[in-house]
Amino acid sequence: MSSPSAVQATNLVFDYPARRKSPARRALDGVSFEVSRGEIFALLGPNGGGKTTLFKILATALLPTQGTAAIFGFDIRKQPDEVRRRIGVVFQNPSLDKKLTVLENLRYHGQLYGLRGGELNSRVSEMMERLAVADRAGNLVETLSGGLARRVELAKGLLHRPELLILDEPSVGLDPGARHDLWLYLQRLREKEGVTILVTTHLIDEGDRSNRVLVLNQGRIVALDTPARLKDQIGGDVISIATKQPEQLIGNIKAKFGITPTSFNGTLRIEKEAGHAFISQVVDAFPDLIDAVNFSKPTLEDVFIARTGHRFWEDQ
């Protein structure tokens, strides 16, 4: 009998009730997916798309309005304690006590998981060494840089040796170098120790770093596959044309080439095989209407546009 998936979610729905200044809102609308053991799985989408709500449900901080979810076969409703023993959680907002040292934060967290004595000391030392913060053990958290504090958060989340690490927007507040180091460590953690990693993000490049990516928009799944396969589904190269007369240029391109571009704030977008050759044709045909042309290979943002009809940040 095969072992259960790391995560199995079936028809998850979550409704936020109406409040004084906001109407009732459906944050998740029938979300179903599985995460295999030992993969890095990204929940990618714009802010407000449902990622953090889904994160909280999987971390047992929220119960879904409808639907079910299981972590390594344990039901989040019926067996939350079993789930919590198997997951490590890193929240978007810092959860460290700024007035305690790195060492004090880790020891306190370990005690919450029942670690005591020599085992606690050994785990804390191991995590500080692995996350390269041992030399900061006596530093107050409030004196650490964003990147160092994030590493301490990771050490905290890994202290009890979870099988699944769940991270909500882990790169928030990090500079590019710290982000790069964070993802190198996550990949090493998966490859060398077999930890399954689920990360929510609104950053396209972090979706590309994952084994598979689930794209959420307005609480619904709009795409789910490996980054490469999702991008392969785009119909060729992506051409962006800047123009001050988008409607006229759309009509001209449609009449001459039989292609109807989509328009986003004065920029026309076309998906076409051999896009580099088409660029010269369209520029030669309508030079007075074109201000600039950009050619690129498909990205996960292009996947989002193709599936939703709007840009990643358009509705924010």
N, C-alpha and C positions, 0 to 999 in steps of 0.2 A: 504493500500500500504506500503510495507516494505521500510525502509530507505536505502539509497545507502551505499555501502561498504565504508570503510575508504579510500581505495586506489583501483583503478581499472586501470590496464595497459593492453593495447591491441596491440600486434605486434610492440613493440617499437624497432626502429632501430636508431642507431646513428653512423655516419661516421665522423672521424676526417680527414680533408683534408691534402694533402701532404704538407710538409714544407721542408725547405732547407736541414735539416739533417735527415728527417724521411719521409717514404712513407705514402700514405693514409692508414688509418686503420679503420676497422669496429669494434667499441667498444661494440655495442649491436646489436644482430642479431635475431630479431623477438621474443622479450621477452614479455610474457603475464602472468599476475597473478592478484589475488585479495588479499587484506588484510581486514579481518573482523574488525569491531569496537571492541575496548577493548582487542586486543591481542598484544603480543610482537612478532614481525615478524623479522627474521634475514635474511639479504642478505649475504651469506657466500661464500667465494671464495678466491683464491690466488690473490696476487697483480697483477694488470693488467687484471683481469678477467671481468671487466665491472661494478663493484660495485659502484665506485665513480661517474662514468658517470650517472648511473641510479639514484643515490642520487641527483645529480645536476638537473636532469630532474624533479624529483618529487618536488624538492625545488624551481622550476621555475627559476633556474639559467641557464639552457640550454633548448632549444627546440629540440625535436627529429627530426631526418631527415625524418622518417616515423613513423606512428602509433599514438596512442592517449593515454592519461592518464587523470584520473579525481580523485580529492580529495573530498570526501563527495559529489560526484555528480557534482562538478565544474571542468570544462575543463581547463587544464593547459595552453592551447593556447589562448582560448577565454575569460577566466575569471581568469587571474593570480592574480588580487587583492583579489578576493574572496578566492582563494586558500591560499594566504599569510596570510590572517586574521585568518585562521584555523590551521596553522602549526607553530611549533616552530622548529628551526634549530640549531643544534650544529655541527660545522664544525670540520674536522680532525685537521686542523691547527688552533691554537688559534686566536680568533677574538676579544679578549679584548684589550683595549688600556692600555699598560703596564705603561704608565706615569700617568694614572688616578687611583683613589682609587676604591675599590670595589663598594662603594656607587655611585660614579660619573659614573662609567660604567653602572650601572643598571638604574640610573635616565636618562641618555642620551638615552639608548635604549628604555625606556618606552616612552619618548617624541616622538621618531620616530613612535611609534604606537598610538600617539594622547593622551596619558595619561597626565594629568595635575593635579596640586594642591593636594588636599587631597587623591584623588584616586591613583595618582602616588605614593605618600608617603606610602599609605597603602599597595599597591602591592609590592613595593620595600621591605618594612619591612617584609611582609609575606614571600616573597621568600627567603630573607636572613635567616629568622628563620627556614624555612623548609629545607634549604640546609645547615644549621649549619655554616653559615659564618657571622652571625650578629656581632660577636666579632671582625671581620676583616674589618668592614665597612670602617674604615679610613685608612686601609693599601693600599699602592700602589700595583697594581697587580704584578709588577715585583719582589716583595718581597715574593710572595706566592709560596708554593710548587706546584708540578704538580697536586696532588690530590685536593688541595684547589682551584686552578685555574679552574679545571674541574668542580667543584661544582658551582663556579661562572658562568661558561659558561652555566650550566644547569639552574641556576636561571634566567639568561638572556633569555634563550630560552623559559622558562615557564612564563615569566613575564606577558604576555598578555593572559594567560590561553588558550593555544591552545588545540584543540581536538586531534591533531596528533603531536607527537614529532619525528623528524627525526634526527638521529645521525650518523655521518660518522666516523667510527673507534674511538669511544669515549674512549677506553682504552689505546690509544697510549700514551706512556710516563708515565703511571701510574705504581706504584709498585703493587704487588699482593694484599696487604691489601686495597689499594685505589680502585683497580678494584672490589674487593669483595663488598666494601661499595657502589660503583656506581651501581652495579647490584641489590643489596638489595633495593636501592632507586627506581630504575626503576620498579622493581616488585611491590613495595609498591604503586607507582604512578598509575600503571595499576589497582591494586586490589582495592584501596580505592577511586580513583578519576575517574576511567574509561578512562584514557588517552590511546589512541592507540600509540604504540611505534614501530617504524621501525628503525632498526640499521644495518649498514654495518659492517662487521668484517672479518678478516682473521684468527681469533682464534677459534679453534674447540670447546673449552669449552663454548664459548659464544653462539655458535649455540645450544648447549645442554640446555642452560638456557632459550631458547625462546620457545614460544608455537608452532610456525611452522618455518621452515627454507627453504629458496630457495637457492640452490647451483648453482653458476654461474661458468662457465669456458669458457674463450675465447669468452665472449659475449653471450653465450647461456645457457639456463637452462638445467642442467643435473639431477636435483632432486628437488622435492618440496613436503613436507609433514611434519608431526611432527617428531622430532628427533627419537622417539621410533619406529615409523613405518618404517622410512628409514633404521634404523639399523636392524630391523626385516627382511628386504629384503635380507640381506647378508646371504649366504648359510651356516650358522653354525658358529662355532668358527673360529678365525683367528690365524693361525700358521705361524710364521716367522722363517726361518732356515738360519743361517749364514754359508756360505761355500766358500772355495777357488776354488772349481770346480763346479760352478753352472750348466753348460751344462751337465756334466756327471751325476750329481745328479738328474737333471730334467728327463733325460732319464731313469735312474734306477727306480725312483719313478713311472714314467709312466708305465714302463714295469711290475713292481711288483704289484702296487696298482691300476692301471688304472686311475690315477689322474695326470693332467699336471699342475705343479705349474707355477705361473708367477714369473718373475725375475726382481729385482730392485737393480742394483749396487751390485751384489753378494749376495743379500738376496732373498731367495725364499719365496713366499707367497702362502698359501693354505687356502681355506675356507672349513671347514668340520664339520659336526655334530659330537659330542663326540670327540672333538679335543684332549682332554687330553689322551684318549686311543690310538689315532692314533700316538701321539708323541712317545710313548714307542715302537710302532711297527716300525716306520721309523728309530728311533735311533738304535734299535737292528739290523735292516737290513743293515744299512750303517754307522756304527760308525766312520769309517776312513774318511768319506767325510763331516761330520757334526762338525762345530766348536761350535755352540750355537743354542739353540731353545727357542723361546718365544711364550707363549700362551696367548691370550687375547679375551675378548668379542668384538664384532664389535663396531667401533666408526664411527663418521661422516667422518673421513678421509678414513676409509675403504669403505664407500659409494662412496666417491669421486673417489677412485682407481677403484672400480668396474664399475663406470659409464664412466670413462675417460681413463683407462688403464695406468695412471701414478700417481705418488705421488702428494700430495698437493703442494709441493714446487719445484717439479722437473723441471718445465719449467721457473722458475724465474731467 
